[in-house]
Amino acid sequence: MTDFYTYHLNLMKLAYNNLIKQPPFNDPAISADDAEFLEQFEALTKGFEKNETWAYEEGQLILSRLVRAYPHLVHLVARDLFWLFGGDCLHHMADEELERFAELDEARAEAERKGEPFDYLSERTRRFN
């Protein structure tokens, strides 16, 4: 069973690992701006892993920066992370996506209210596939 937190942490780690393999991030002569972005993304992942509250605001900023500065790499970051961080990130999502994620969150909240187990990955797969 995959919980909400573990699911999103794994997506963040996957995104980081995918990004570091792509230009400009895999260039031996990486620019200071690109290196800073990677450092921020890595720090975000570690902050989220430690359940730091600042990670949510920082996540919005980092994903917005990704869209602006590296639009060709946006597909390497799961849409779930845009939903997770919310705020300006939601502007980069289609209405249909927003509706599905809202329904998924409502189902998770309902399960929590009832004290029932909720397998986030299974339910997400069922609703999106």
Backbone as XML, in Angstrom:
<?xml version="1.0"?>
<chain id="A" units="angstrom">
  <residue number="1" name="MET">
    <atom name="N" x="0.850" y="-1.174" z="0.000"/>
    <atom name="CA" x="0.000" y="0.000" z="0.000"/>
    <atom name="C" x="0.901" y="1.245" z="0.000"/>
  </residue>
  <residue number="2" name="THR">
    <atom name="N" x="0.597" y="2.175" z="-0.870"/>
    <atom name="CA" x="1.385" y="3.395" z="-0.989"/>
    <atom name="C" x="0.606" y="4.559" z="-0.404"/>
  </residue>
  <residue number="3" name="ASP">
    <atom name="N" x="1.212" y="5.240" z="0.568"/>
    <atom name="CA" x="0.539" y="6.390" z="1.144"/>
    <atom name="C" x="0.856" y="7.656" z="0.339"/>
  </residue>
  <residue number="4" name="PHE">
    <atom name="N" x="0.108" y="8.677" z="0.613"/>
    <atom name="CA" x="0.200" y="9.954" z="-0.089"/>
    <atom name="C" x="1.619" y="10.523" z="-0.043"/>
  </residue>
  <residue number="5" name="TYR">
    <atom name="N" x="2.182" y="10.570" z="1.136"/>
    <atom name="CA" x="3.509" y="11.158" z="1.335"/>
    <atom name="C" x="4.582" y="10.390" z="0.563"/>
  </residue>
  <residue number="6" name="THR">
    <atom name="N" x="4.611" y="9.078" z="0.721"/>
    <atom name="CA" x="5.620" y="8.248" z="0.050"/>
    <atom name="C" x="5.495" y="8.357" z="-1.463"/>
  </residue>
  <residue number="7" name="TYR">
    <atom name="N" x="4.277" y="8.358" z="-1.947"/>
    <atom name="CA" x="4.033" y="8.470" z="-3.381"/>
    <atom name="C" x="4.660" y="9.744" z="-3.937"/>
  </residue>
  <residue number="8" name="HIS">
    <atom name="N" x="4.411" y="10.871" z="-3.289"/>
    <atom name="CA" x="4.922" y="12.150" z="-3.781"/>
    <atom name="C" x="6.434" y="12.289" z="-3.578"/>
  </residue>
  <residue number="9" name="LEU">
    <atom name="N" x="6.941" y="11.766" z="-2.496"/>
    <atom name="CA" x="8.388" y="11.791" z="-2.284"/>
    <atom name="C" x="9.089" y="11.011" z="-3.384"/>
  </residue>
  <residue number="10" name="ASN">
    <atom name="N" x="8.555" y="9.871" z="-3.743"/>
    <atom name="CA" x="9.147" y="9.081" z="-4.825"/>
    <atom name="C" x="9.097" y="9.828" z="-6.158"/>
  </residue>
  <residue number="11" name="LEU">
    <atom name="N" x="8.015" y="10.552" z="-6.403"/>
    <atom name="CA" x="7.922" y="11.344" z="-7.634"/>
    <atom name="C" x="8.962" y="12.459" z="-7.661"/>
  </residue>
  <residue number="12" name="MET">
    <atom name="N" x="9.203" y="13.067" z="-6.516"/>
    <atom name="CA" x="10.207" y="14.137" z="-6.454"/>
    <atom name="C" x="11.606" y="13.581" z="-6.722"/>
  </residue>
  <residue number="13" name="LYS">
    <atom name="N" x="11.906" y="12.445" z="-6.127"/>
    <atom name="CA" x="13.215" y="11.825" z="-6.349"/>
    <atom name="C" x="13.370" y="11.411" z="-7.808"/>
  </residue>
  <residue number="14" name="LEU">
    <atom name="N" x="12.324" y="10.863" z="-8.381"/>
    <atom name="CA" x="12.348" y="10.468" z="-9.787"/>
    <atom name="C" x="12.558" y="11.683" z="-10.690"/>
  </residue>
  <residue number="15" name="ALA">
    <atom name="N" x="11.850" y="12.764" z="-10.414"/>
    <atom name="CA" x="11.993" y="13.984" z="-11.215"/>
    <atom name="C" x="13.432" y="14.490" z="-11.147"/>
  </residue>
  <residue number="16" name="TYR">
    <atom name="N" x="13.979" y="14.554" z="-9.953"/>
    <atom name="CA" x="15.359" y="15.025" z="-9.796"/>
    <atom name="C" x="16.319" y="14.129" z="-10.587"/>
  </residue>
  <residue number="17" name="ASN">
    <atom name="N" x="16.159" y="12.822" z="-10.441"/>
    <atom name="CA" x="17.039" y="11.891" z="-11.158"/>
    <atom name="C" x="16.891" y="11.998" z="-12.670"/>
  </residue>
  <residue number="18" name="ASN">
    <atom name="N" x="15.696" y="12.300" z="-13.138"/>
    <atom name="CA" x="15.489" y="12.499" z="-14.578"/>
    <atom name="C" x="16.113" y="13.813" z="-15.045"/>
  </residue>
  <residue number="19" name="LEU">
    <atom name="N" x="15.953" y="14.850" z="-14.254"/>
    <atom name="CA" x="16.488" y="16.159" z="-14.643"/>
    <atom name="C" x="18.008" y="16.157" z="-14.741"/>
  </residue>
  <residue number="20" name="ILE">
    <atom name="N" x="18.683" y="15.522" z="-13.798"/>
    <atom name="CA" x="20.153" y="15.575" z="-13.800"/>
    <atom name="C" x="20.771" y="14.849" z="-14.992"/>
  </residue>
  <residue number="21" name="LYS">
    <atom name="N" x="19.981" y="14.065" z="-15.701"/>
    <atom name="CA" x="20.479" y="13.328" z="-16.865"/>
    <atom name="C" x="20.289" y="14.087" z="-18.171"/>
  </residue>
  <residue number="22" name="GLN">
    <atom name="N" x="19.663" y="15.262" z="-18.082"/>
    <atom name="CA" x="19.319" y="16.022" z="-19.281"/>
    <atom name="C" x="20.143" y="17.296" z="-19.396"/>
  </residue>
  <residue number="23" name="PRO">
    <atom name="N" x="20.388" y="17.723" z="-20.660"/>
    <atom name="CA" x="21.001" y="19.039" z="-20.827"/>
    <atom name="C" x="20.015" y="20.103" z="-20.341"/>
  </residue>
  <residue number="24" name="PRO">
    <atom name="N" x="20.426" y="21.113" z="-19.734"/>
    <atom name="CA" x="21.793" y="21.574" z="-19.501"/>
    <atom name="C" x="22.407" y="21.020" z="-18.208"/>
  </residue>
  <residue number="25" name="PHE">
    <atom name="N" x="21.653" y="20.215" z="-17.488"/>
    <atom name="CA" x="22.091" y="19.789" z="-16.168"/>
    <atom name="C" x="23.205" y="18.734" z="-16.193"/>
  </residue>
  <residue number="26" name="ASN">
    <atom name="N" x="23.334" y="18.022" z="-17.282"/>
    <atom name="CA" x="24.393" y="17.009" z="-17.371"/>
    <atom name="C" x="25.637" y="17.538" z="-18.086"/>
  </residue>
  <residue number="27" name="ASP">
    <atom name="N" x="25.649" y="18.806" z="-18.402"/>
    <atom name="CA" x="26.780" y="19.434" z="-19.074"/>
    <atom name="C" x="27.924" y="19.637" z="-18.073"/>
  </residue>
  <residue number="28" name="PRO">
    <atom name="N" x="29.133" y="19.197" z="-18.412"/>
    <atom name="CA" x="30.259" y="19.393" z="-17.490"/>
    <atom name="C" x="30.509" y="20.874" z="-17.177"/>
  </residue>
  <residue number="29" name="ALA">
    <atom name="N" x="30.142" y="21.747" z="-18.095"/>
    <atom name="CA" x="30.329" y="23.188" z="-17.883"/>
    <atom name="C" x="28.977" y="23.829" z="-17.557"/>
  </residue>
  <residue number="30" name="ILE">
    <atom name="N" x="28.280" y="23.262" z="-16.597"/>
    <atom name="CA" x="26.941" y="23.734" z="-16.227"/>
    <atom name="C" x="27.016" y="25.187" z="-15.737"/>
  </residue>
  <residue number="31" name="SER">
    <atom name="N" x="26.045" y="25.979" z="-16.144"/>
    <atom name="CA" x="26.027" y="27.396" z="-15.733"/>
    <atom name="C" x="25.664" y="27.502" z="-14.253"/>
  </residue>
  <residue number="32" name="ALA">
    <atom name="N" x="25.963" y="28.627" z="-13.686"/>
    <atom name="CA" x="25.648" y="28.861" z="-12.273"/>
    <atom name="C" x="24.141" y="28.819" z="-12.035"/>
  </residue>
  <residue number="33" name="ASP">
    <atom name="N" x="23.355" y="29.369" z="-12.960"/>
    <atom name="CA" x="21.896" y="29.362" z="-12.820"/>
    <atom name="C" x="21.343" y="27.937" z="-12.848"/>
  </residue>
  <residue number="34" name="ASP">
    <atom name="N" x="21.847" y="27.139" z="-13.765"/>
    <atom name="CA" x="21.382" y="25.762" z="-13.873"/>
    <atom name="C" x="21.791" y="24.939" z="-12.645"/>
  </residue>
  <residue number="35" name="ALA">
    <atom name="N" x="22.999" y="25.153" z="-12.180"/>
    <atom name="CA" x="23.465" y="24.453" z="-10.979"/>
    <atom name="C" x="22.624" y="24.857" z="-9.771"/>
  </residue>
  <residue number="36" name="GLU">
    <atom name="N" x="22.289" y="26.144" z="-9.680"/>
    <atom name="CA" x="21.468" y="26.624" z="-8.575"/>
    <atom name="C" x="20.087" y="25.979" z="-8.606"/>
  </residue>
  <residue number="37" name="PHE">
    <atom name="N" x="19.511" y="25.868" z="-9.806"/>
    <atom name="CA" x="18.196" y="25.229" z="-9.924"/>
    <atom name="C" x="18.254" y="23.795" z="-9.422"/>
  </residue>
  <residue number="38" name="LEU">
    <atom name="N" x="19.263" y="23.052" z="-9.848"/>
    <atom name="CA" x="19.396" y="21.667" z="-9.392"/>
    <atom name="C" x="19.573" y="21.584" z="-7.879"/>
  </residue>
  <residue number="39" name="GLU">
    <atom name="N" x="20.368" y="22.459" z="-7.328"/>
    <atom name="CA" x="20.572" y="22.478" z="-5.873"/>
    <atom name="C" x="19.253" y="22.762" z="-5.158"/>
  </residue>
  <residue number="40" name="GLN">
    <atom name="N" x="18.480" y="23.681" z="-5.690"/>
    <atom name="CA" x="17.195" y="24.004" z="-5.078"/>
    <atom name="C" x="16.229" y="22.824" z="-5.165"/>
  </residue>
  <residue number="41" name="PHE">
    <atom name="N" x="16.238" y="22.152" z="-6.303"/>
    <atom name="CA" x="15.344" y="20.995" z="-6.466"/>
    <atom name="C" x="15.749" y="19.884" z="-5.507"/>
  </residue>
  <residue number="42" name="GLU">
    <atom name="N" x="17.034" y="19.668" z="-5.377"/>
    <atom name="CA" x="17.519" y="18.642" z="-4.445"/>
    <atom name="C" x="17.170" y="19.024" z="-2.996"/>
  </residue>
  <residue number="43" name="ALA">
    <atom name="N" x="17.359" y="20.284" z="-2.643"/>
    <atom name="CA" x="17.018" y="20.756" z="-1.295"/>
    <atom name="C" x="15.519" y="20.613" z="-1.042"/>
  </residue>
  <residue number="44" name="LEU">
    <atom name="N" x="14.716" y="20.883" z="-2.056"/>
    <atom name="CA" x="13.276" y="20.724" z="-1.940"/>
    <atom name="C" x="12.931" y="19.277" z="-1.625"/>
  </residue>
  <residue number="45" name="THR">
    <atom name="N" x="13.535" y="18.362" z="-2.342"/>
    <atom name="CA" x="13.282" y="16.942" z="-2.123"/>
    <atom name="C" x="13.658" y="16.544" z="-0.695"/>
  </residue>
  <residue number="46" name="LYS">
    <atom name="N" x="14.793" y="16.996" z="-0.247"/>
    <atom name="CA" x="15.227" y="16.681" z="1.122"/>
    <atom name="C" x="14.318" y="17.347" z="2.157"/>
  </residue>
  <residue number="47" name="GLY">
    <atom name="N" x="13.900" y="18.559" z="1.883"/>
    <atom name="CA" x="12.983" y="19.246" z="2.792"/>
    <atom name="C" x="11.641" y="18.547" z="2.877"/>
  </residue>
  <residue number="48" name="PHE">
    <atom name="N" x="11.148" y="18.079" z="1.742"/>
    <atom name="CA" x="9.883" y="17.352" z="1.728"/>
    <atom name="C" x="10.041" y="16.036" z="2.477"/>
  </residue>
  <residue number="49" name="GLU">
    <atom name="N" x="11.180" y="15.402" z="2.292"/>
    <atom name="CA" x="11.444" y="14.124" z="2.960"/>
    <atom name="C" x="11.416" y="14.294" z="4.481"/>
  </residue>
  <residue number="50" name="LYS">
    <atom name="N" x="11.867" y="15.451" z="4.947"/>
    <atom name="CA" x="11.879" y="15.746" z="6.389"/>
    <atom name="C" x="10.570" y="16.395" z="6.837"/>
  </residue>
  <residue number="51" name="ASN">
    <atom name="N" x="9.625" y="16.502" z="5.904"/>
    <atom name="CA" x="8.310" y="17.089" z="6.174"/>
    <atom name="C" x="8.404" y="18.541" z="6.644"/>
  </residue>
  <residue number="52" name="GLU">
    <atom name="N" x="9.312" y="19.281" z="6.038"/>
    <atom name="CA" x="9.482" y="20.701" z="6.344"/>
    <atom name="C" x="8.336" y="21.491" z="5.707"/>
  </residue>
  <residue number="53" name="THR">
    <atom name="N" x="7.729" y="22.381" z="6.457"/>
    <atom name="CA" x="6.584" y="23.134" z="5.940"/>
    <atom name="C" x="6.972" y="24.082" z="4.812"/>
  </residue>
  <residue number="54" name="TRP">
    <atom name="N" x="8.191" y="24.579" z="4.808"/>
    <atom name="CA" x="8.611" y="25.508" z="3.766"/>
    <atom name="C" x="8.642" y="24.838" z="2.390"/>
  </residue>
  <residue number="55" name="ALA">
    <atom name="N" x="8.705" y="23.529" z="2.356"/>
    <atom name="CA" x="8.844" y="22.814" z="1.080"/>
    <atom name="C" x="7.665" y="23.079" z="0.142"/>
  </residue>
  <residue number="56" name="TYR">
    <atom name="N" x="6.487" y="23.304" z="0.703"/>
    <atom name="CA" x="5.321" y="23.517" z="-0.164"/>
    <atom name="C" x="5.414" y="24.851" z="-0.913"/>
  </residue>
  <residue number="57" name="GLU">
    <atom name="N" x="5.768" y="25.902" z="-0.223"/>
    <atom name="CA" x="5.935" y="27.193" z="-0.902"/>
    <atom name="C" x="7.105" y="27.152" z="-1.868"/>
  </residue>
  <residue number="58" name="GLU">
    <atom name="N" x="8.186" y="26.577" z="-1.431"/>
    <atom name="CA" x="9.378" y="26.477" z="-2.277"/>
    <atom name="C" x="9.087" y="25.615" z="-3.509"/>
  </residue>
  <residue number="59" name="GLY">
    <atom name="N" x="8.289" y="24.591" z="-3.328"/>
    <atom name="CA" x="7.915" y="23.728" z="-4.453"/>
    <atom name="C" x="7.203" y="24.502" z="-5.545"/>
  </residue>
  <residue number="60" name="GLN">
    <atom name="N" x="6.309" y="25.409" z="-5.141"/>
    <atom name="CA" x="5.623" y="26.252" z="-6.128"/>
    <atom name="C" x="6.626" y="27.069" z="-6.933"/>
  </residue>
  <residue number="61" name="LEU">
    <atom name="N" x="7.559" y="27.670" z="-6.231"/>
    <atom name="CA" x="8.552" y="28.524" z="-6.894"/>
    <atom name="C" x="9.444" y="27.726" z="-7.837"/>
  </residue>
  <residue number="62" name="ILE">
    <atom name="N" x="9.873" y="26.574" z="-7.388"/>
    <atom name="CA" x="10.787" y="25.762" z="-8.208"/>
    <atom name="C" x="10.084" y="25.223" z="-9.449"/>
  </residue>
  <residue number="63" name="LEU">
    <atom name="N" x="8.863" y="24.732" z="-9.291"/>
    <atom name="CA" x="8.159" y="24.223" z="-10.467"/>
    <atom name="C" x="7.790" y="25.342" z="-11.432"/>
  </residue>
  <residue number="64" name="SER">
    <atom name="N" x="7.458" y="26.507" z="-10.897"/>
    <atom name="CA" x="7.191" y="27.649" z="-11.785"/>
    <atom name="C" x="8.457" y="28.036" z="-12.546"/>
  </residue>
  <residue number="65" name="ARG">
    <atom name="N" x="9.575" y="27.987" z="-11.871"/>
    <atom name="CA" x="10.855" y="28.278" z="-12.529"/>
    <atom name="C" x="11.156" y="27.230" z="-13.603"/>
  </residue>
  <residue number="66" name="LEU">
    <atom name="N" x="10.846" y="25.984" z="-13.322"/>
    <atom name="CA" x="11.038" y="24.915" z="-14.309"/>
    <atom name="C" x="10.251" y="25.218" z="-15.579"/>
  </residue>
  <residue number="67" name="VAL">
    <atom name="N" x="9.000" y="25.601" z="-15.416"/>
    <atom name="CA" x="8.143" y="25.893" z="-16.570"/>
    <atom name="C" x="8.692" y="27.062" z="-17.378"/>
  </residue>
  <residue number="68" name="ARG">
    <atom name="N" x="9.148" y="28.099" z="-16.673"/>
    <atom name="CA" x="9.665" y="29.294" z="-17.364"/>
    <atom name="C" x="11.017" y="29.048" z="-18.019"/>
  </residue>
  <residue number="69" name="ALA">
    <atom name="N" x="11.936" y="28.450" z="-17.283"/>
    <atom name="CA" x="13.316" y="28.350" z="-17.756"/>
    <atom name="C" x="13.613" y="27.072" z="-18.545"/>
  </residue>
  <residue number="70" name="TYR">
    <atom name="N" x="12.869" y="26.026" z="-18.271"/>
    <atom name="CA" x="13.157" y="24.730" z="-18.908"/>
    <atom name="C" x="11.865" y="24.067" z="-19.401"/>
  </residue>
  <residue number="71" name="PRO">
    <atom name="N" x="11.085" y="24.746" z="-20.223"/>
    <atom name="CA" x="9.793" y="24.181" z="-20.642"/>
    <atom name="C" x="9.935" y="22.827" z="-21.340"/>
  </residue>
  <residue number="72" name="HIS">
    <atom name="N" x="11.069" y="22.602" z="-21.973"/>
    <atom name="CA" x="11.297" y="21.336" z="-22.669"/>
    <atom name="C" x="11.516" y="20.173" z="-21.704"/>
  </residue>
  <residue number="73" name="LEU">
    <atom name="N" x="11.669" y="20.458" z="-20.415"/>
    <atom name="CA" x="11.890" y="19.410" z="-19.412"/>
    <atom name="C" x="10.696" y="19.197" z="-18.483"/>
  </residue>
  <residue number="74" name="VAL">
    <atom name="N" x="9.649" y="19.971" z="-18.665"/>
    <atom name="CA" x="8.478" y="19.880" z="-17.788"/>
    <atom name="C" x="7.901" y="18.467" z="-17.790"/>
  </residue>
  <residue number="75" name="HIS">
    <atom name="N" x="7.942" y="17.795" z="-18.924"/>
    <atom name="CA" x="7.373" y="16.446" z="-19.012"/>
    <atom name="C" x="8.097" y="15.439" z="-18.109"/>
  </residue>
  <residue number="76" name="LEU">
    <atom name="N" x="9.267" y="15.788" z="-17.600"/>
    <atom name="CA" x="10.017" y="14.895" z="-16.720"/>
    <atom name="C" x="9.529" y="14.953" z="-15.270"/>
  </residue>
  <residue number="77" name="VAL">
    <atom name="N" x="8.651" y="15.887" z="-14.983"/>
    <atom name="CA" x="8.118" y="16.066" z="-13.631"/>
    <atom name="C" x="6.641" y="15.664" z="-13.650"/>
  </residue>
  <residue number="78" name="ALA">
    <atom name="N" x="6.290" y="14.741" z="-12.779"/>
    <atom name="CA" x="4.912" y="14.246" z="-12.727"/>
    <atom name="C" x="3.937" y="15.388" z="-12.445"/>
  </residue>
  <residue number="79" name="ARG">
    <atom name="N" x="2.819" y="15.342" z="-13.099"/>
    <atom name="CA" x="1.777" y="16.357" z="-12.929"/>
    <atom name="C" x="1.293" y="16.387" z="-11.475"/>
  </residue>
  <residue number="80" name="ASP">
    <atom name="N" x="1.400" y="15.262" z="-10.812"/>
    <atom name="CA" x="0.999" y="15.172" z="-9.409"/>
    <atom name="C" x="1.716" y="16.213" z="-8.550"/>
  </residue>
  <residue number="81" name="LEU">
    <atom name="N" x="2.957" y="16.513" z="-8.898"/>
    <atom name="CA" x="3.723" y="17.475" z="-8.112"/>
    <atom name="C" x="3.197" y="18.891" z="-8.313"/>
  </residue>
  <residue number="82" name="PHE">
    <atom name="N" x="2.700" y="19.175" z="-9.496"/>
    <atom name="CA" x="2.096" y="20.489" z="-9.732"/>
    <atom name="C" x="0.853" y="20.636" z="-8.839"/>
  </residue>
  <residue number="83" name="TRP">
    <atom name="N" x="0.077" y="19.562" z="-8.754"/>
    <atom name="CA" x="-1.111" y="19.577" z="-7.892"/>
    <atom name="C" x="-0.695" y="19.683" z="-6.423"/>
  </residue>
  <residue number="84" name="LEU">
    <atom name="N" x="0.282" y="18.914" z="-6.034"/>
    <atom name="CA" x="0.739" y="18.896" z="-4.645"/>
    <atom name="C" x="1.141" y="20.287" z="-4.158"/>
  </residue>
  <residue number="85" name="PHE">
    <atom name="N" x="1.926" y="20.987" z="-4.961"/>
    <atom name="CA" x="2.428" y="22.287" z="-4.536"/>
    <atom name="C" x="1.417" y="23.405" z="-4.761"/>
  </residue>
  <residue number="86" name="GLY">
    <atom name="N" x="0.463" y="23.183" z="-5.648"/>
    <atom name="CA" x="-0.641" y="24.123" z="-5.829"/>
    <atom name="C" x="-0.214" y="25.524" z="-6.224"/>
  </residue>
  <residue number="87" name="GLY">
    <atom name="N" x="-0.986" y="26.511" z="-5.802"/>
    <atom name="CA" x="-0.685" y="27.907" z="-6.105"/>
    <atom name="C" x="-0.543" y="28.140" z="-7.597"/>
  </residue>
  <residue number="88" name="ASP">
    <atom name="N" x="0.528" y="28.823" z="-7.969"/>
    <atom name="CA" x="0.779" y="29.137" z="-9.379"/>
    <atom name="C" x="0.960" y="27.893" z="-10.238"/>
  </residue>
  <residue number="89" name="CYS">
    <atom name="N" x="1.346" y="26.791" z="-9.624"/>
    <atom name="CA" x="1.533" y="25.547" z="-10.385"/>
    <atom name="C" x="0.232" y="25.092" z="-11.038"/>
  </residue>
  <residue number="90" name="LEU">
    <atom name="N" x="-0.887" y="25.424" z="-10.420"/>
    <atom name="CA" x="-2.180" y="24.990" z="-10.949"/>
    <atom name="C" x="-2.508" y="25.655" z="-12.278"/>
  </residue>
  <residue number="91" name="HIS">
    <atom name="N" x="-1.884" y="26.795" z="-12.555"/>
    <atom name="CA" x="-2.105" y="27.482" z="-13.834"/>
    <atom name="C" x="-1.535" y="26.689" z="-15.004"/>
  </residue>
  <residue number="92" name="HIS">
    <atom name="N" x="-0.682" y="25.740" z="-14.717"/>
    <atom name="CA" x="-0.036" y="24.940" z="-15.759"/>
    <atom name="C" x="-0.717" y="23.591" z="-15.942"/>
  </residue>
  <residue number="93" name="MET">
    <atom name="N" x="-1.913" y="23.466" z="-15.396"/>
    <atom name="CA" x="-2.660" y="22.206" z="-15.477"/>
    <atom name="C" x="-3.983" y="22.437" z="-16.181"/>
  </residue>
  <residue number="94" name="ALA">
    <atom name="N" x="-4.424" y="21.418" z="-16.909"/>
    <atom name="CA" x="-5.715" y="21.480" z="-17.598"/>
    <atom name="C" x="-6.853" y="21.327" z="-16.587"/>
  </residue>
  <residue number="95" name="ASP">
    <atom name="N" x="-8.005" y="21.864" z="-16.918"/>
    <atom name="CA" x="-9.166" y="21.780" z="-16.035"/>
    <atom name="C" x="-9.516" y="20.340" z="-15.690"/>
  </residue>
  <residue number="96" name="GLU">
    <atom name="N" x="-9.423" y="19.453" z="-16.683"/>
    <atom name="CA" x="-9.741" y="18.038" z="-16.452"/>
    <atom name="C" x="-8.788" y="17.426" z="-15.418"/>
  </residue>
  <residue number="97" name="GLU">
    <atom name="N" x="-7.513" y="17.765" z="-15.515"/>
    <atom name="CA" x="-6.541" y="17.292" z="-14.522"/>
    <atom name="C" x="-6.896" y="17.790" z="-13.133"/>
  </residue>
  <residue number="98" name="LEU">
    <atom name="N" x="-7.209" y="19.055" z="-13.045"/>
    <atom name="CA" x="-7.558" y="19.653" z="-11.760"/>
    <atom name="C" x="-8.760" y="18.943" z="-11.132"/>
  </residue>
  <residue number="99" name="GLU">
    <atom name="N" x="-9.751" y="18.642" z="-11.952"/>
    <atom name="CA" x="-10.942" y="17.951" z="-11.454"/>
    <atom name="C" x="-10.592" y="16.559" z="-10.934"/>
  </residue>
  <residue number="100" name="ARG">
    <atom name="N" x="-9.784" y="15.833" z="-11.681"/>
    <atom name="CA" x="-9.415" y="14.475" z="-11.251"/>
    <atom name="C" x="-8.605" y="14.491" z="-9.958"/>
  </residue>
  <residue number="101" name="PHE">
    <atom name="N" x="-7.663" y="15.407" z="-9.862"/>
    <atom name="CA" x="-6.877" y="15.485" z="-8.634"/>
    <atom name="C" x="-7.746" y="15.907" z="-7.448"/>
  </residue>
  <residue number="102" name="ALA">
    <atom name="N" x="-8.685" y="16.793" z="-7.681"/>
    <atom name="CA" x="-9.591" y="17.212" z="-6.604"/>
    <atom name="C" x="-10.429" y="16.023" z="-6.136"/>
  </residue>
  <residue number="103" name="GLU">
    <atom name="N" x="-10.928" y="15.229" z="-7.067"/>
    <atom name="CA" x="-11.708" y="14.047" z="-6.716"/>
    <atom name="C" x="-10.854" y="13.043" z="-5.935"/>
  </residue>
  <residue number="104" name="LEU">
    <atom name="N" x="-9.615" y="12.887" z="-6.352"/>
    <atom name="CA" x="-8.701" y="11.977" z="-5.656"/>
    <atom name="C" x="-8.461" y="12.458" z="-4.228"/>
  </residue>
  <residue number="105" name="ASP">
    <atom name="N" x="-8.241" y="13.741" z="-4.053"/>
    <atom name="CA" x="-8.041" y="14.298" z="-2.710"/>
    <atom name="C" x="-9.292" y="14.133" z="-1.842"/>
  </residue>
  <residue number="106" name="GLU">
    <atom name="N" x="-10.451" y="14.317" z="-2.453"/>
    <atom name="CA" x="-11.698" y="14.146" z="-1.710"/>
    <atom name="C" x="-11.860" y="12.696" z="-1.256"/>
  </residue>
  <residue number="107" name="ALA">
    <atom name="N" x="-11.522" y="11.750" z="-2.121"/>
    <atom name="CA" x="-11.614" y="10.330" z="-1.758"/>
    <atom name="C" x="-10.642" y="9.998" z="-0.623"/>
  </residue>
  <residue number="108" name="ARG">
    <atom name="N" x="-9.461" y="10.564" z="-0.682"/>
    <atom name="CA" x="-8.461" y="10.331" z="0.376"/>
    <atom name="C" x="-8.953" y="10.924" z="1.700"/>
  </residue>
  <residue number="109" name="ALA">
    <atom name="N" x="-9.482" y="12.130" z="1.653"/>
    <atom name="CA" x="-9.987" y="12.776" z="2.866"/>
    <atom name="C" x="-11.159" y="11.991" z="3.453"/>
  </residue>
  <residue number="110" name="GLU">
    <atom name="N" x="-12.017" y="11.491" z="2.602"/>
    <atom name="CA" x="-13.165" y="10.699" z="3.070"/>
    <atom name="C" x="-12.689" y="9.419" z="3.751"/>
  </residue>
  <residue number="111" name="ALA">
    <atom name="N" x="-11.711" y="8.758" z="3.173"/>
    <atom name="CA" x="-11.158" y="7.545" z="3.795"/>
    <atom name="C" x="-10.536" y="7.872" z="5.153"/>
  </residue>
  <residue number="112" name="GLU">
    <atom name="N" x="-9.827" y="8.992" z="5.229"/>
    <atom name="CA" x="-9.226" y="9.396" z="6.503"/>
    <atom name="C" x="-10.296" y="9.683" z="7.550"/>
  </residue>
  <residue number="113" name="ARG">
    <atom name="N" x="-11.381" y="10.360" z="7.144"/>
    <atom name="CA" x="-12.477" y="10.659" z="8.079"/>
    <atom name="C" x="-13.089" y="9.376" z="8.638"/>
  </residue>
  <residue number="114" name="LYS">
    <atom name="N" x="-13.195" y="8.376" z="7.779"/>
    <atom name="CA" x="-13.797" y="7.105" z="8.188"/>
    <atom name="C" x="-12.801" y="6.183" z="8.877"/>
  </residue>
  <residue number="115" name="GLY">
    <atom name="N" x="-11.525" y="6.587" z="8.888"/>
    <atom name="CA" x="-10.501" y="5.744" z="9.496"/>
    <atom name="C" x="-10.174" y="4.516" z="8.658"/>
  </residue>
  <residue number="116" name="GLU">
    <atom name="N" x="-10.440" y="4.605" z="7.370"/>
    <atom name="CA" x="-10.192" y="3.488" z="6.458"/>
    <atom name="C" x="-8.829" y="3.635" z="5.794"/>
  </residue>
  <residue number="117" name="PRO">
    <atom name="N" x="-8.198" y="2.528" z="5.463"/>
    <atom name="CA" x="-6.922" y="2.607" z="4.739"/>
    <atom name="C" x="-7.162" y="3.159" z="3.328"/>
  </residue>
  <residue number="118" name="PHE">
    <atom name="N" x="-6.169" y="3.818" z="2.806"/>
    <atom name="CA" x="-6.288" y="4.409" z="1.471"/>
    <atom name="C" x="-4.981" y="4.193" z="0.734"/>
  </residue>
  <residue number="119" name="ASP">
    <atom name="N" x="-5.023" y="3.391" z="-0.305"/>
    <atom name="CA" x="-3.838" y="3.139" z="-1.126"/>
    <atom name="C" x="-3.811" y="4.206" z="-2.218"/>
  </residue>
  <residue number="120" name="TYR">
    <atom name="N" x="-2.985" y="5.210" z="-2.013"/>
    <atom name="CA" x="-2.969" y="6.368" z="-2.904"/>
    <atom name="C" x="-2.631" y="5.970" z="-4.342"/>
  </residue>
  <residue number="121" name="LEU">
    <atom name="N" x="-1.615" y="5.141" z="-4.504"/>
    <atom name="CA" x="-1.193" y="4.741" z="-5.854"/>
    <atom name="C" x="-2.300" y="3.981" z="-6.576"/>
  </residue>
  <residue number="122" name="SER">
    <atom name="N" x="-2.927" y="3.034" z="-5.910"/>
    <atom name="CA" x="-4.007" y="2.265" z="-6.542"/>
    <atom name="C" x="-5.165" y="3.159" z="-6.955"/>
  </residue>
  <residue number="123" name="GLU">
    <atom name="N" x="-5.550" y="4.026" z="-6.030"/>
    <atom name="CA" x="-6.687" y="4.903" z="-6.320"/>
    <atom name="C" x="-6.344" y="5.903" z="-7.417"/>
  </residue>
  <residue number="124" name="ARG">
    <atom name="N" x="-5.124" y="6.406" z="-7.404"/>
    <atom name="CA" x="-4.694" y="7.341" z="-8.447"/>
    <atom name="C" x="-4.690" y="6.648" z="-9.803"/>
  </residue>
  <residue number="125" name="THR">
    <atom name="N" x="-4.177" y="5.435" z="-9.854"/>
    <atom name="CA" x="-4.124" y="4.657" z="-11.092"/>
    <atom name="C" x="-5.540" y="4.390" z="-11.604"/>
  </residue>
  <residue number="126" name="ARG">
    <atom name="N" x="-6.439" y="4.021" z="-10.714"/>
    <atom name="CA" x="-7.810" y="3.746" z="-11.094"/>
    <atom name="C" x="-8.493" y="4.975" z="-11.683"/>
  </residue>
  <residue number="127" name="ARG">
    <atom name="N" x="-8.262" y="6.119" z="-11.097"/>
    <atom name="CA" x="-8.940" y="7.339" z="-11.538"/>
    <atom name="C" x="-8.319" y="7.976" z="-12.798"/>
  </residue>
  <residue number="128" name="PHE">
    <atom name="N" x="-7.035" y="7.738" z="-13.019"/>
    <atom name="CA" x="-6.369" y="8.411" z="-14.134"/>
    <atom name="C" x="-6.144" y="7.504" z="-15.345"/>
  </residue>
  <residue number="129" name="ASN">
    <atom name="N" x="-6.286" y="6.222" z="-15.169"/>
    <atom name="CA" x="-6.026" y="5.316" z="-16.323"/>
    <atom name="C" x="-7.290" y="4.715" z="-16.851"/>
  </residue>
</chain>
